[in-house]
Amino acid sequence: LTAFDDPARNALMDIVEQKYDKTSIIIAAQIPVKNWHETIGEGTIADAILDRMVHSSHRIELTVESMRKNKMKKTQINS
C-alpha cells in the first residue's frame, strides 16, 4: 500500500520483461488500477511496466464489498 522503492520497481520490471509475450502473469492488488502509475513511481519505468502489463491483458475488477467488511457488520449485529 506504499509506493515502490527502487529495488521493488526494478524487480517488477525484470519479472514483467521476462514474462512479456511468453507466459501469463497474475497480479492481485488492493490499489485501483488508476493509481498504479504513481504507486510504481519513476515515470519512464512505470510506463514501460504498465505498457507491457496492459498489452493483451484481461482485467477482472471486483465490485462487491470485502468479506472483512461483511464479517465486521455481522459481528456488530450479533453483539
HELIX and SHEET records of a PDB file:
HELIX    1   1 ASP A    6  LYS A   19  1                                  14    
HELIX    2   2 VAL A   33  ASN A   35  5                                   3    
HELIX    3   3 TRP A   36  ILE A   40  1                                   5    
HELIX    4   4 GLY A   43  VAL A   54  1                                  12    
HELIX    5   5 MET A   67  ASN A   78  1                                  12    
END                                                                             
